[in-house]
Amino acid sequence: MQRVRAYTFKSKLSLPEIHEKFCEVGPWRWIERESDRLGDYISARALPEPDEAMVKIFINSEGFAVDLKLEADPLKVDAVYDTVFTLLLPAIGATEVTESDPIE
């Protein structure tokens, strides 16, 4: 089952500060990246292979966006969402979290 979702949010932290905070709180290994399309962003593989679970955070016109591309058992997908919404976004003081169109 594949699910692709995206959400915009605001945070008082910069992208490097968000990266630092996510590395502190875990549970995934976050990597700083750059692309022509997204600019600077951070990403993490949320589930081990063969499952596909990529989480990306990048700067957008609204503040930030989190893009989730998940292809795994529904219980694993739910666990990724739970981690994003109950651990990671609260850890960076994310506000105004709103569903948006996925980038990927």
C-alpha positions in Angstrom: 0.0 0.0 0.0 1.5 3.3 -1.0 0.6 6.6 0.6 2.1 10.0 -0.4 1.1 12.9 1.8 2.5 16.3 2.5 1.9 18.9 5.1 3.0 22.5 5.5 3.9 24.0 8.9 5.6 26.9 10.6 8.5 26.7 13.1 10.6 29.4 14.7 13.7 27.2 14.0 15.8 27.3 10.9 16.3 24.2 8.7 19.7 23.5 10.2 18.2 23.8 13.7 15.4 21.4 12.8 18.0 18.9 11.5 19.9 19.2 14.8 16.8 18.7 16.9 15.6 15.7 14.9 19.1 14.1 15.3 18.7 14.6 19.1 15.2 13.2 19.4 15.5 10.3 16.9 14.4 7.7 16.0 15.7 8.1 12.4 19.0 9.2 10.9 18.5 12.5 9.2 20.7 13.7 6.3 21.2 17.2 5.0 20.6 17.3 1.2 20.3 19.8 -1.6 18.6 19.6 -5.0 17.8 22.0 -7.9 14.1 21.4 -7.3 13.8 21.5 -3.5 16.8 23.6 -2.6 18.2 22.6 0.9 16.3 19.9 2.7 16.7 17.1 5.2 15.5 13.5 4.8 15.3 10.2 6.6 14.5 6.7 5.7 11.8 5.9 8.2 11.6 2.1 7.7 14.3 -0.4 6.7 14.2 -1.9 3.2 12.3 -3.6 1.6 9.7 -1.1 2.8 9.8 2.3 1.3 9.4 5.1 3.8 11.0 8.5 3.0 10.4 11.6 5.0 11.6 15.0 3.6 11.5 18.4 5.2 12.1 21.5 3.1 11.6 25.2 3.1 8.6 26.5 1.1 6.6 29.7 0.8 4.5 28.8 3.8 7.5 28.1 6.1 8.3 24.4 5.8 6.8 21.3 4.3 7.1 17.6 5.3 6.7 15.2 2.4 6.0 11.6 3.2 6.3 8.8 0.7 5.3 5.5 2.3 4.9 2.0 0.9 4.6 -0.5 3.6 2.1 -2.5 5.7 -0.6 -0.2 7.1 0.6 -0.7 10.7 4.1 0.4 9.8 2.7 3.4 7.9 0.6 4.4 10.9 3.8 4.1 13.1 5.6 6.5 10.8 2.7 9.0 10.9 2.6 8.7 14.7 6.4 9.4 15.0 6.1 12.5 12.7 3.0 14.0 14.4 3.6 13.0 18.1 7.4 13.2 18.3 9.1 15.2 15.6 6.8 18.1 14.8 6.1 18.8 18.5 9.9 18.7 19.2 10.4 21.7 16.8 7.4 23.6 18.0 5.6 23.2 14.6 2.4 25.2 14.3 -0.3 25.6 11.6 0.2 22.1 10.3 -2.0 21.8 7.2 -2.3 19.0 4.6 -1.0 20.1 1.2 -0.1 18.7 -2.2 2.9 16.3 -2.2 6.0 17.3 -4.0 7.1 13.8 -5.0 
